[in-house]
Amino acid sequence: MRDRTVTISSAGKTFSYTGWKVGWITASPPLVTAVRSAKQYLTYVSAGPFQYAIAEALALPDSYFDGFRDDLRSKRDVLAAGLEEAGLTVYRPSGTYFITADIRPLGETDGITFCRALPERAGVVAIPTSVFYDHHEMGAPFVRFAFCKKKPVLEEATRRLKSAGAH
């Protein structure tokens, strides 16, 4: 399996350093060579200083990553509970810092319309998932919220959603 598997990682997902735009792959040498030959035509600028920082961060002890995971899990649970209390159906993730929610229990069916109105209604932002689908209608009733925020921010967002009735 290792001979035909490419694992793609990023600082944004591994450390929540989303602005750093540093990524890497793990694969067998022939696959690394193949990816490198294609990638050389896709990247124009690299984040050189950040690459050194990420290399150091990857050497952190497992306890760092355990704590990071536990912190994200706790934030996920805060946001998920708040979204459920606001009336949305929540799909709790186990490997990302985004929560997908179904807006149909609120009487809504179009995530794009819902997301466009949400900042004014509640001061909260969500992303319609239909933009990730080839057949947009399949993702229409779902929206995505990020929980890679500070807990007080998540608590305030869920308070606002509940106050606004989320719709």
N, C-alpha and C positions, 0 to 999 in steps of 0.2 A: 504494500500500500504506500509506503514512504516514497517509492520511486515514481509514483504518479500523483502525489499530493503536493499542492502549493498552499501554504498557510499565509494569508495576508493579514497584517496587523497595522495598527496606527497608534500614534501617541494620543490622538483624540479619543479613541475608544479605550485604550489601555490605562491612560492616566487622566483623562478628561482635559487634555491640553489641546482643545479643538482648534485653536488658532495657529498652532505650531506647524501643522501640515507636514508631519514627518511620518513616513510609513516604512515598512520593511516586509520582507517575505522570508519564509523558512521553507526550504525544499532541498531535494537532492541536487548535487552540482550541475547535472545536465539541465534540470528544470530552471535553476537560477540563471544559467547562461541564456536559456531561451527567453525568460522573462526580461532579463537585462537588455537583450537585443531589441525587444519591442519597446521597452520603457524608455530607452535612450531617445526615442523620437517623440515622447509624450511629455517630457519635463524640460522646462526651460530655465528654471531657477530652483536651487535647493536651499534649504534652511540650514546651512552649514553649522553655525553655532548650536542650534537646537539639536542637531544630530549627536553632538558630543554629550549634551545633557541627557538625552534619551538613552544613549549607550550606558551612561552611569546609572540612570534610573532602572534600567533593565537588570542591573546587578544588585538591586535592593533585596533584602531578605524576604522570604515568603511571608513573614508576619506583616510587612507593609501591604502586600497584596491582599492578605486576609482582612486586614483592617479596612482597606479601600472597598473591598467587596461588601463587607458588613455595613459600612457607612452608606453605600449606594442602596443596599437592600432596605435599610431603615428609611431612606428618603423615598424609595419606591413605595413603601407601605404607607407613608404619610400621604403622598399624592393619590395613591389608589383609593385609600379610605375616603379622602375628601371628594374625589370624583364620584365615587359610589354614593356618598351622602348628597351630592348635587344632582343625583338621578341618572348618571350615565352607567352603562354596562362597561366594566373594565376587564381587560385581558391583561393579567399580571405577567410581565416578562420575567425570564430568568437569565437572560444574557445580553441585555442592552440597557441603556438609560432612557429609553422612551417607553411610554405606556400608550397603547392603543385603546381607544374607547369608542363604543357604539353610541351614537346620538339619538337613535330611534326612540328610546324610552322617553325622551324629551319632546317627542312629536316632530323631530327634525329628520330629514332624509338626505339633505345635501350638505356634505362636509365643507365644501367651498363657501357656500353662503353662510353657514354657521361660523366658520373661522373668520370670515371677513367682518362679521358683526360682533364677534366675541371681544375684541379689544375695547370697543366703545361701550359695550354692555357690561363688561366685568373687569376690564383692564388686564386681561389675560390673553395670551397668544397660544394658539394651537395650529397644527399643520394638517390640512386635509390629506388623507392617505391616497385619495384617488389619483394624485399626481404620480404615484409609484406604480400604478397599474397600467397595463396595456389596454385593458377594457375598463375605462374610468368608472363606469357605472358599478362595477363590482366593489370598488372601494369607497363609493359615495357616502355611505352612512358612518364611516369611521374617521376619526381624527387622532392625531398623535400629540402627546404632551411630553416634554422633557423633564426629568427629575434630577438632572445633574446640576442642581442649584443648592443654595444654602437652605437649611430647613425652615428658617423664618420666612423666606421667600415662598416656599411651597405652602406653608401654613396660611400665609396671606392670600395666595392665589386661590386656595380651596375655600377660604372664607368668602372671597369675592364671588367665586362661582356659585356658592350656596346662596349668597345674598341676592345675586342676579337671577337665581333660578336657572342659571346656565343657558337660558334661552329667552 
